[in-house]
């Protein structure tokens, strides 16, 4: 609820990136999942953002222990690309985000109406913490790139979702990456899961991951937290730092009677070419499996 005293709060941050890049990181759901939290024990599990006047946005924010959560949502009232976004929050408060060139950097200024539950000081601290999280994320993207792939499949979302995850068919469509590809663990939200393959020498390698979100027939988010090398799990170190915190997201929706599966991933610079060549082939394999059944 908006403060009866019409108190406005402002937080700012300057980031060494041009406004178009900042705009993309601020508005794209895949990126929002990375930075939209005030502390390490919170996370954003889903993000939807219809970036146009009258478009709705909704970011699901939850404590990592699953005890607390809420939807941060509203409607955009004005959009000026690379310059400003004005929104009306779900509780009737106004929010304005301004992106201003500042030399070789961009300054972000957020101004919002205070609510009545928490003190203005506490609100400012929380919003500034989220903005600091955004800056940290943006500053750390030098060696990674967001990649997007998608394919249309003749079949229901339910069928595609099931085929993608079932052990037998998962092994088949991911064999494009590795002929012995498989997983161990559960696809349930907050579960730990291992993605494993064997190399030509018989050594096991792969990823140690957690299921950040799994909304049946709609969305899956996988957070990578470590690697497997020579059959051993490694959760810290330089090799792990390249992957730790990276996301692999799957979105399912309908387009003209077909199911679309969209994949958004974080790729280290060493793997960009490989992923750009291999992911389209793997999605084509998944399409073939779904459409033959």
MARKE-71060 format. One record per residue (C-alpha): residue in one letter; residue number from 0; x, y, z. Coordinates in nm, 2 decimals. Layout:
N
residu: A	num: NUM	xx: X	yy: Y	zz: Z
...
# end
This chain:
293
residu: X	num: 0	xx: 0.00	yy: 0.00	zz: 0.00
residu: X	num: 1	xx: 0.12	yy: 0.35	zz: -0.09
residu: X	num: 2	xx: 0.24	yy: 0.57	zz: 0.19
residu: X	num: 3	xx: -0.02	yy: 0.82	zz: 0.30
residu: X	num: 4	xx: 0.26	yy: 1.08	zz: 0.32
residu: X	num: 5	xx: 0.35	yy: 1.03	zz: -0.04
residu: X	num: 6	xx: 0.71	yy: 0.95	zz: 0.04
residu: X	num: 7	xx: 0.93	yy: 0.87	zz: -0.26
residu: X	num: 8	xx: 1.25	yy: 0.68	zz: -0.23
residu: X	num: 9	xx: 1.54	yy: 0.69	zz: -0.47
residu: X	num: 10	xx: 1.83	yy: 0.44	zz: -0.52
residu: X	num: 11	xx: 2.11	yy: 0.47	zz: -0.78
residu: X	num: 12	xx: 2.41	yy: 0.28	zz: -0.92
residu: X	num: 13	xx: 2.66	yy: 0.34	zz: -1.20
residu: X	num: 14	xx: 2.77	yy: 0.05	zz: -1.42
residu: X	num: 15	xx: 3.04	yy: 0.04	zz: -1.68
residu: X	num: 16	xx: 2.82	yy: -0.07	zz: -1.97
residu: X	num: 17	xx: 2.63	yy: 0.11	zz: -2.24
residu: X	num: 18	xx: 2.26	yy: 0.18	zz: -2.20
residu: X	num: 19	xx: 2.14	yy: -0.08	zz: -2.46
residu: X	num: 20	xx: 2.33	yy: -0.36	zz: -2.28
residu: X	num: 21	xx: 2.21	yy: -0.24	zz: -1.94
residu: X	num: 22	xx: 1.85	yy: -0.24	zz: -2.08
residu: X	num: 23	xx: 1.88	yy: -0.60	zz: -2.20
residu: X	num: 24	xx: 2.01	yy: -0.72	zz: -1.87
residu: X	num: 25	xx: 1.74	yy: -0.53	zz: -1.68
residu: X	num: 26	xx: 1.44	yy: -0.64	zz: -1.89
residu: X	num: 27	xx: 1.51	yy: -0.99	zz: -2.02
residu: X	num: 28	xx: 1.36	yy: -1.26	zz: -1.79
residu: X	num: 29	xx: 1.67	yy: -1.49	zz: -1.82
residu: X	num: 30	xx: 1.89	yy: -1.22	zz: -1.68
residu: X	num: 31	xx: 1.63	yy: -1.11	zz: -1.42
residu: X	num: 32	xx: 1.65	yy: -1.46	zz: -1.26
residu: X	num: 33	xx: 2.02	yy: -1.40	zz: -1.19
residu: X	num: 34	xx: 2.02	yy: -1.06	zz: -1.02
residu: X	num: 35	xx: 1.67	yy: -0.99	zz: -0.87
residu: X	num: 36	xx: 1.74	yy: -1.06	zz: -0.50
residu: X	num: 37	xx: 1.85	yy: -0.85	zz: -0.20
residu: X	num: 38	xx: 2.05	yy: -1.12	zz: -0.03
residu: X	num: 39	xx: 2.21	yy: -1.46	zz: -0.10
residu: X	num: 40	xx: 1.93	yy: -1.65	zz: 0.08
residu: X	num: 41	xx: 1.67	yy: -1.52	zz: -0.16
residu: X	num: 42	xx: 1.61	yy: -1.59	zz: -0.53
residu: X	num: 43	xx: 1.38	yy: -1.51	zz: -0.82
residu: X	num: 44	xx: 1.25	yy: -1.84	zz: -0.96
residu: X	num: 45	xx: 1.04	yy: -1.71	zz: -1.25
residu: X	num: 46	xx: 1.02	yy: -1.38	zz: -1.43
residu: X	num: 47	xx: 0.77	yy: -1.26	zz: -1.69
residu: X	num: 48	xx: 0.80	yy: -0.92	zz: -1.85
residu: X	num: 49	xx: 0.58	yy: -0.79	zz: -2.13
residu: X	num: 50	xx: 0.79	yy: -0.49	zz: -2.22
residu: X	num: 51	xx: 0.53	yy: -0.25	zz: -2.37
residu: X	num: 52	xx: 0.29	yy: 0.01	zz: -2.24
residu: X	num: 53	xx: 0.01	yy: -0.18	zz: -2.07
residu: X	num: 54	xx: 0.23	yy: -0.49	zz: -2.05
residu: X	num: 55	xx: 0.24	yy: -0.69	zz: -1.73
residu: X	num: 56	xx: 0.54	yy: -0.81	zz: -1.54
residu: X	num: 57	xx: 0.56	yy: -1.06	zz: -1.25
residu: X	num: 58	xx: 0.88	yy: -1.18	zz: -1.07
residu: X	num: 59	xx: 0.84	yy: -1.46	zz: -0.83
residu: X	num: 60	xx: 1.07	yy: -1.40	zz: -0.53
residu: X	num: 61	xx: 1.13	yy: -1.67	zz: -0.27
residu: X	num: 62	xx: 1.36	yy: -1.76	zz: 0.01
residu: X	num: 63	xx: 1.59	yy: -2.04	zz: -0.08
residu: X	num: 64	xx: 1.46	yy: -2.25	zz: 0.21
residu: X	num: 65	xx: 1.11	yy: -2.23	zz: 0.05
residu: X	num: 66	xx: 0.95	yy: -2.08	zz: 0.36
residu: X	num: 67	xx: 0.86	yy: -1.74	zz: 0.22
residu: X	num: 68	xx: 0.77	yy: -1.60	zz: -0.12
residu: X	num: 69	xx: 0.58	yy: -1.33	zz: -0.30
residu: X	num: 70	xx: 0.50	yy: -1.20	zz: -0.65
residu: X	num: 71	xx: 0.65	yy: -0.86	zz: -0.74
residu: X	num: 72	xx: 0.42	yy: -0.75	zz: -1.01
residu: X	num: 73	xx: 0.26	yy: -0.46	zz: -1.19
residu: X	num: 74	xx: 0.19	yy: -0.30	zz: -1.53
residu: X	num: 75	xx: 0.41	yy: -0.08	zz: -1.74
residu: X	num: 76	xx: 0.27	yy: 0.26	zz: -1.80
residu: X	num: 77	xx: 0.54	yy: 0.42	zz: -2.01
residu: X	num: 78	xx: 0.84	yy: 0.28	zz: -2.20
residu: X	num: 79	xx: 1.12	yy: 0.48	zz: -2.36
residu: X	num: 80	xx: 1.37	yy: 0.23	zz: -2.50
residu: X	num: 81	xx: 1.72	yy: 0.26	zz: -2.34
residu: X	num: 82	xx: 1.60	yy: 0.56	zz: -2.14
residu: X	num: 83	xx: 1.32	yy: 0.49	zz: -1.89
residu: X	num: 84	xx: 1.05	yy: 0.25	zz: -1.77
residu: X	num: 85	xx: 0.75	yy: 0.37	zz: -1.57
residu: X	num: 86	xx: 0.53	yy: 0.12	zz: -1.39
residu: X	num: 87	xx: 0.23	yy: 0.09	zz: -1.16
residu: X	num: 88	xx: 0.30	yy: -0.18	zz: -0.90
residu: X	num: 89	xx: 0.03	yy: -0.43	zz: -0.80
residu: X	num: 90	xx: -0.04	yy: -0.24	zz: -0.47
residu: X	num: 91	xx: -0.09	yy: 0.09	zz: -0.65
residu: X	num: 92	xx: 0.26	yy: 0.24	zz: -0.60
residu: X	num: 93	xx: 0.45	yy: 0.41	zz: -0.88
residu: X	num: 94	xx: 0.79	yy: 0.31	zz: -0.99
residu: X	num: 95	xx: 1.02	yy: 0.48	zz: -1.24
residu: X	num: 96	xx: 1.36	yy: 0.35	zz: -1.36
residu: X	num: 97	xx: 1.58	yy: 0.59	zz: -1.55
residu: X	num: 98	xx: 1.89	yy: 0.49	zz: -1.75
residu: X	num: 99	xx: 2.13	yy: 0.78	zz: -1.81
residu: X	num: 100	xx: 2.46	yy: 0.78	zz: -2.00
residu: X	num: 101	xx: 2.75	yy: 0.87	zz: -1.78
residu: X	num: 102	xx: 3.07	yy: 0.87	zz: -1.98
residu: X	num: 103	xx: 3.15	yy: 0.51	zz: -2.07
residu: X	num: 104	xx: 2.90	yy: 0.40	zz: -1.81
residu: X	num: 105	xx: 2.52	yy: 0.41	zz: -1.75
residu: X	num: 106	xx: 2.36	yy: 0.54	zz: -1.43
residu: X	num: 107	xx: 2.05	yy: 0.36	zz: -1.31
residu: X	num: 108	xx: 1.81	yy: 0.56	zz: -1.10
residu: X	num: 109	xx: 1.51	yy: 0.40	zz: -0.94
residu: X	num: 110	xx: 1.24	yy: 0.61	zz: -0.78
residu: X	num: 111	xx: 0.94	yy: 0.45	zz: -0.61
residu: X	num: 112	xx: 0.66	yy: 0.53	zz: -0.37
residu: X	num: 113	xx: 0.72	yy: 0.41	zz: -0.02
residu: X	num: 114	xx: 0.48	yy: 0.15	zz: 0.13
residu: X	num: 115	xx: 0.35	yy: 0.15	zz: 0.48
residu: X	num: 116	xx: 0.46	yy: -0.18	zz: 0.62
residu: X	num: 117	xx: 0.84	yy: -0.12	zz: 0.65
residu: X	num: 118	xx: 1.03	yy: 0.20	zz: 0.73
residu: X	num: 119	xx: 1.16	yy: 0.42	zz: 0.44
residu: X	num: 120	xx: 1.51	yy: 0.34	zz: 0.56
residu: X	num: 121	xx: 1.46	yy: -0.03	zz: 0.54
residu: X	num: 122	xx: 1.29	yy: -0.01	zz: 0.20
residu: X	num: 123	xx: 1.58	yy: 0.20	zz: 0.06
residu: X	num: 124	xx: 1.83	yy: -0.05	zz: 0.20
residu: X	num: 125	xx: 1.65	yy: -0.35	zz: 0.04
residu: X	num: 126	xx: 1.60	yy: -0.18	zz: -0.30
residu: X	num: 127	xx: 1.96	yy: -0.06	zz: -0.30
residu: X	num: 128	xx: 2.07	yy: -0.42	zz: -0.23
residu: X	num: 129	xx: 1.89	yy: -0.55	zz: -0.53
residu: X	num: 130	xx: 2.04	yy: -0.27	zz: -0.75
residu: X	num: 131	xx: 2.39	yy: -0.37	zz: -0.61
residu: X	num: 132	xx: 2.31	yy: -0.73	zz: -0.70
residu: X	num: 133	xx: 2.23	yy: -0.61	zz: -1.06
residu: X	num: 134	xx: 2.56	yy: -0.42	zz: -1.07
residu: X	num: 135	xx: 2.76	yy: -0.73	zz: -0.95
residu: X	num: 136	xx: 2.59	yy: -0.95	zz: -1.21
residu: X	num: 137	xx: 2.65	yy: -0.70	zz: -1.49
residu: X	num: 138	xx: 3.01	yy: -0.65	zz: -1.40
residu: X	num: 139	xx: 3.07	yy: -1.02	zz: -1.40
residu: X	num: 140	xx: 2.94	yy: -1.09	zz: -1.75
residu: X	num: 141	xx: 3.27	yy: -1.03	zz: -1.94
residu: X	num: 142	xx: 3.33	yy: -1.39	zz: -2.01
residu: X	num: 143	xx: 2.98	yy: -1.52	zz: -2.06
residu: X	num: 144	xx: 2.71	yy: -1.48	zz: -2.32
residu: X	num: 145	xx: 2.33	yy: -1.55	zz: -2.31
residu: X	num: 146	xx: 2.23	yy: -1.79	zz: -2.59
residu: X	num: 147	xx: 1.87	yy: -1.85	zz: -2.70
residu: X	num: 148	xx: 1.74	yy: -2.15	zz: -2.90
residu: X	num: 149	xx: 1.39	yy: -2.27	zz: -2.98
residu: X	num: 150	xx: 1.20	yy: -2.52	zz: -3.19
residu: X	num: 151	xx: 0.84	yy: -2.59	zz: -3.28
residu: X	num: 152	xx: 0.71	yy: -2.94	zz: -3.22
residu: X	num: 153	xx: 0.38	yy: -3.10	zz: -3.35
residu: X	num: 154	xx: 0.24	yy: -3.23	zz: -3.02
residu: X	num: 155	xx: 0.10	yy: -3.11	zz: -2.69
residu: X	num: 156	xx: 0.30	yy: -2.93	zz: -2.43
residu: X	num: 157	xx: 0.23	yy: -3.21	zz: -2.19
residu: X	num: 158	xx: 0.38	yy: -3.46	zz: -2.43
residu: X	num: 159	xx: 0.69	yy: -3.25	zz: -2.51
residu: X	num: 160	xx: 0.76	yy: -3.18	zz: -2.14
residu: X	num: 161	xx: 0.73	yy: -3.55	zz: -2.05
residu: X	num: 162	xx: 0.95	yy: -3.66	zz: -2.34
residu: X	num: 163	xx: 1.22	yy: -3.41	zz: -2.26
residu: X	num: 164	xx: 1.25	yy: -3.53	zz: -1.90
residu: X	num: 165	xx: 1.19	yy: -3.91	zz: -1.91
residu: X	num: 166	xx: 1.51	yy: -4.10	zz: -1.86
residu: X	num: 167	xx: 1.50	yy: -4.31	zz: -2.18
residu: X	num: 168	xx: 1.41	yy: -4.02	zz: -2.41
residu: X	num: 169	xx: 1.63	yy: -3.77	zz: -2.23
residu: X	num: 170	xx: 1.93	yy: -4.00	zz: -2.30
residu: X	num: 171	xx: 1.83	yy: -4.01	zz: -2.67
residu: X	num: 172	xx: 1.79	yy: -3.64	zz: -2.74
residu: X	num: 173	xx: 2.10	yy: -3.54	zz: -2.53
residu: X	num: 174	xx: 2.31	yy: -3.80	zz: -2.71
residu: X	num: 175	xx: 2.39	yy: -3.52	zz: -2.95
residu: X	num: 176	xx: 2.61	yy: -3.38	zz: -2.68
residu: X	num: 177	xx: 2.75	yy: -3.71	zz: -2.55
residu: X	num: 178	xx: 2.65	yy: -4.06	zz: -2.65
residu: X	num: 179	xx: 2.64	yy: -4.17	zz: -2.29
residu: X	num: 180	xx: 2.45	yy: -3.86	zz: -2.16
residu: X	num: 181	xx: 2.21	yy: -3.92	zz: -1.87
residu: X	num: 182	xx: 2.11	yy: -3.77	zz: -1.53
residu: X	num: 183	xx: 2.10	yy: -3.89	zz: -1.17
residu: X	num: 184	xx: 1.86	yy: -3.72	zz: -0.93
residu: X	num: 185	xx: 1.52	yy: -3.56	zz: -0.94
residu: X	num: 186	xx: 1.36	yy: -3.29	zz: -1.15
residu: X	num: 187	xx: 1.16	yy: -3.16	zz: -0.85
residu: X	num: 188	xx: 1.21	yy: -2.80	zz: -0.74
residu: X	num: 189	xx: 1.51	yy: -2.75	zz: -0.51
residu: X	num: 190	xx: 1.64	yy: -3.10	zz: -0.58
residu: X	num: 191	xx: 2.00	yy: -3.18	zz: -0.66
residu: X	num: 192	xx: 2.06	yy: -3.34	zz: -1.00
residu: X	num: 193	xx: 2.38	yy: -3.46	zz: -1.18
residu: X	num: 194	xx: 2.42	yy: -3.45	zz: -1.56
residu: X	num: 195	xx: 2.67	yy: -3.71	zz: -1.66
residu: X	num: 196	xx: 2.85	yy: -3.84	zz: -1.96
residu: X	num: 197	xx: 3.15	yy: -4.07	zz: -2.02
residu: X	num: 198	xx: 3.45	yy: -3.96	zz: -2.24
residu: X	num: 199	xx: 3.64	yy: -4.18	zz: -2.48
residu: X	num: 200	xx: 3.87	yy: -4.29	zz: -2.20
residu: X	num: 201	xx: 3.58	yy: -4.40	zz: -1.98
residu: X	num: 202	xx: 3.60	yy: -4.11	zz: -1.74
residu: X	num: 203	xx: 3.28	yy: -3.96	zz: -1.61
residu: X	num: 204	xx: 3.23	yy: -3.58	zz: -1.65
residu: X	num: 205	xx: 2.94	yy: -3.34	zz: -1.63
residu: X	num: 206	xx: 2.76	yy: -3.09	zz: -1.41
residu: X	num: 207	xx: 2.64	yy: -3.08	zz: -1.05
residu: X	num: 208	xx: 2.32	yy: -2.88	zz: -1.05
residu: X	num: 209	xx: 2.00	yy: -2.79	zz: -0.86
residu: X	num: 210	xx: 1.65	yy: -2.75	zz: -1.00
residu: X	num: 211	xx: 1.58	yy: -2.38	zz: -0.92
residu: X	num: 212	xx: 1.22	yy: -2.40	zz: -1.05
residu: X	num: 213	xx: 1.00	yy: -2.66	zz: -1.22
residu: X	num: 214	xx: 0.65	yy: -2.56	zz: -1.31
residu: X	num: 215	xx: 0.49	yy: -2.86	zz: -1.49
residu: X	num: 216	xx: 0.44	yy: -2.81	zz: -1.86
residu: X	num: 217	xx: 0.55	yy: -2.44	zz: -1.84
residu: X	num: 218	xx: 0.90	yy: -2.37	zz: -1.71
residu: X	num: 219	xx: 1.22	yy: -2.54	zz: -1.58
residu: X	num: 220	xx: 1.52	yy: -2.35	zz: -1.45
residu: X	num: 221	xx: 1.85	yy: -2.54	zz: -1.37
residu: X	num: 222	xx: 2.12	yy: -2.37	zz: -1.18
residu: X	num: 223	xx: 2.47	yy: -2.52	zz: -1.22
residu: X	num: 224	xx: 2.67	yy: -2.53	zz: -0.90
residu: X	num: 225	xx: 2.97	yy: -2.75	zz: -0.98
residu: X	num: 226	xx: 3.13	yy: -2.99	zz: -1.22
residu: X	num: 227	xx: 3.21	yy: -3.36	zz: -1.23
residu: X	num: 228	xx: 3.56	yy: -3.45	zz: -1.35
residu: X	num: 229	xx: 3.70	yy: -3.80	zz: -1.36
residu: X	num: 230	xx: 3.40	yy: -3.91	zz: -1.17
residu: X	num: 231	xx: 3.46	yy: -3.67	zz: -0.88
residu: X	num: 232	xx: 3.24	yy: -3.38	zz: -0.79
residu: X	num: 233	xx: 3.41	yy: -3.04	zz: -0.77
residu: X	num: 234	xx: 3.22	yy: -2.75	zz: -0.61
residu: X	num: 235	xx: 3.49	yy: -2.48	zz: -0.59
residu: X	num: 236	xx: 3.80	yy: -2.36	zz: -0.78
residu: X	num: 237	xx: 3.88	yy: -2.19	zz: -1.10
residu: X	num: 238	xx: 3.73	yy: -2.46	zz: -1.32
residu: X	num: 239	xx: 3.40	yy: -2.44	zz: -1.13
residu: X	num: 240	xx: 3.39	yy: -2.05	zz: -1.13
residu: X	num: 241	xx: 3.33	yy: -2.06	zz: -1.51
residu: X	num: 242	xx: 3.00	yy: -2.24	zz: -1.45
residu: X	num: 243	xx: 2.88	yy: -2.17	zz: -1.10
residu: X	num: 244	xx: 2.56	yy: -1.98	zz: -1.09
residu: X	num: 245	xx: 2.49	yy: -2.02	zz: -1.46
residu: X	num: 246	xx: 2.14	yy: -2.10	zz: -1.56
residu: X	num: 247	xx: 1.98	yy: -2.34	zz: -1.82
residu: X	num: 248	xx: 1.62	yy: -2.25	zz: -1.86
residu: X	num: 249	xx: 1.34	yy: -2.42	zz: -2.06
residu: X	num: 250	xx: 1.01	yy: -2.24	zz: -2.14
residu: X	num: 251	xx: 0.71	yy: -2.42	zz: -2.30
residu: X	num: 252	xx: 0.43	yy: -2.24	zz: -2.48
residu: X	num: 253	xx: 0.19	yy: -2.28	zz: -2.78
residu: X	num: 254	xx: 0.23	yy: -2.10	zz: -3.12
residu: X	num: 255	xx: -0.02	yy: -2.16	zz: -3.40
residu: X	num: 256	xx: -0.12	yy: -2.50	zz: -3.26
residu: X	num: 257	xx: 0.24	yy: -2.63	zz: -3.21
residu: X	num: 258	xx: 0.44	yy: -2.65	zz: -2.89
residu: X	num: 259	xx: 0.74	yy: -2.43	zz: -2.87
residu: X	num: 260	xx: 1.03	yy: -2.51	zz: -2.64
residu: X	num: 261	xx: 1.27	yy: -2.22	zz: -2.58
residu: X	num: 262	xx: 1.61	yy: -2.28	zz: -2.43
residu: X	num: 263	xx: 1.81	yy: -1.99	zz: -2.26
residu: X	num: 264	xx: 2.15	yy: -2.07	zz: -2.14
residu: X	num: 265	xx: 2.46	yy: -1.90	zz: -2.00
residu: X	num: 266	xx: 2.77	yy: -1.99	zz: -2.21
residu: X	num: 267	xx: 3.13	yy: -1.93	zz: -2.13
residu: X	num: 268	xx: 3.33	yy: -1.79	zz: -2.42
residu: X	num: 269	xx: 3.51	yy: -2.12	zz: -2.46
residu: X	num: 270	xx: 3.18	yy: -2.30	zz: -2.53
residu: X	num: 271	xx: 2.98	yy: -2.05	zz: -2.74
residu: X	num: 272	xx: 3.07	yy: -2.20	zz: -3.08
residu: X	num: 273	xx: 3.01	yy: -2.55	zz: -2.96
residu: X	num: 274	xx: 2.67	yy: -2.47	zz: -2.81
residu: X	num: 275	xx: 2.56	yy: -2.27	zz: -3.12
residu: X	num: 276	xx: 2.64	yy: -2.57	zz: -3.33
residu: X	num: 277	xx: 2.51	yy: -2.85	zz: -3.10
residu: X	num: 278	xx: 2.19	yy: -2.71	zz: -2.93
residu: X	num: 279	xx: 2.00	yy: -2.67	zz: -3.25
residu: X	num: 280	xx: 2.08	yy: -3.03	zz: -3.34
residu: X	num: 281	xx: 1.97	yy: -3.16	zz: -2.99
residu: X	num: 282	xx: 1.64	yy: -2.97	zz: -3.02
residu: X	num: 283	xx: 1.59	yy: -3.12	zz: -3.37
residu: X	num: 284	xx: 1.65	yy: -3.46	zz: -3.21
residu: X	num: 285	xx: 1.39	yy: -3.39	zz: -2.94
residu: X	num: 286	xx: 1.14	yy: -3.28	zz: -3.21
residu: X	num: 287	xx: 1.20	yy: -3.60	zz: -3.40
residu: X	num: 288	xx: 1.14	yy: -3.82	zz: -3.09
residu: X	num: 289	xx: 0.82	yy: -3.63	zz: -3.00
residu: X	num: 290	xx: 0.67	yy: -3.64	zz: -3.35
residu: X	num: 291	xx: 0.74	yy: -4.01	zz: -3.41
residu: X	num: 292	xx: 0.55	yy: -4.12	zz: -3.10
# end
